[in-house]
């Protein structure tokens, strides 16, 4: 019987890898290097350009628009309650009684045509120790009228108020809150400070007492200026809860002229007035 031939145990050579099978190797050719160089240069140029631009963004925006005062930097707990009076007057005496009850002194921004219609209320507002501000003579959109007309509106309203109270207003609030740089510049040139608001009660939308109270008492801070209207539907019902809340939070309610800072001041891009040294 023939013996089987022994198996060939000699090791076979390892198969040679093709290029596709070979392990990938990273290499940079001249085109890749050029692209990387251009990318780095672009990043450097962007950083060089955007760095100063970002640092100066606030200054650039502020220099483009002249702003009124919306709120004031105050360390003491003071706020200003303000009322715009343009049309009706039947709730004004009750508002004055509530302000007396809660030891609040407010600012009433009056329109000249309202002054003509309710001279006795104008005098009563002043008699009770509240400030009266200028809210234009006819409640016009100041951004849509000529500079000469702006000056005429300011003078006419203030003349009427001064004739009734002996005090000429020093503050102005644009009708509809509508202004631009020209309006604020002219107003200040006429000797007034332009005052807006930092908390809007939106009482003129007549959404109910609870909505009005919530809007007027949410996130109130020292130096805030709160906007109401003397003829809004729910103002008399909502005002006691609002004024009581301010009292309980330790806020003194003072006229807008007293909440403003004196001396050298600046106004930031949010309309907040600061001492000049603090900016």
C-alpha positions, 0 to 999 in steps of 0.5 A: 500500500502506497503511503500518502505524500506528506503535506507541503508545510512551507509558508506561502508568501503573503499576498501583495496589497494593491493600491486600493487595499493599502492603508491610507497615508496623509500627504499635502500637495501644493494645491492643498497647502495653498488653500490652507494658507488662503483660509488662514489669511481669511480668518486673520483678516476677519478677526482684524476687521470684526474685532474693533467693529464689535467693540464699537457697535454700541457707539455706532448705533448710539451715534446714529439716533438721538434718543429720549429718556426711557428709564434712569440709573438709580440706586435708590428705590424710586419710580415715576408713574405717568399719565398721558391725557389727550381725550377724556377727563371723567376719571381724572379726579378719581385718579388724583384721589388714589394717588393721594391715598397712596402718597404718590406724586405723578407726572401728567403729560397733557395735550393742548386741546385737553387743556382747552377742554378741562382747564379746571382739571389742569389746575387741580392736577397742579394744586395736588402737587403733581407735575404737568408735562407737554404732550403737544398741542394737537397730538400730531405725529411729530415725525410727519411735521416740519421743524417750525410746526414742532416748535409751534406745537410745543410753545402753544401747549406750554403757554396754555399750561403756564397760563393756568398753573403759573408753571411752564413744563420742562418735560415733553412726551411725543404723541404716539411715542413717535419720534426720530433724531430730528424731533428729539434734537428740536425738543431739547433745543427748545429747553425740554427733556424728552421722556418715554417709558420703560414699562408700558401698561398697555391700558389703552387696549382695555384688556381687563383689570388683571392684565393691566395690573400684571403689566404694570407690576412685572419686573419693576426696577428702580428708575423705571418710568411707567405709562398709563392713560387717564381715560383708559377703561380699567385704570380706576379699578386697577390703580389701587392694586398697582400703587399698593404693590409699588408701596409694598416693594418699597418704591417711592413714586415721584414725578419724572422731573425728579427721577431724572439725573442732573449734571452731565449724563449720557443715554445708552442705546436702550434709552437709559440715562446714566451719570456721565462718569459711569459710562 
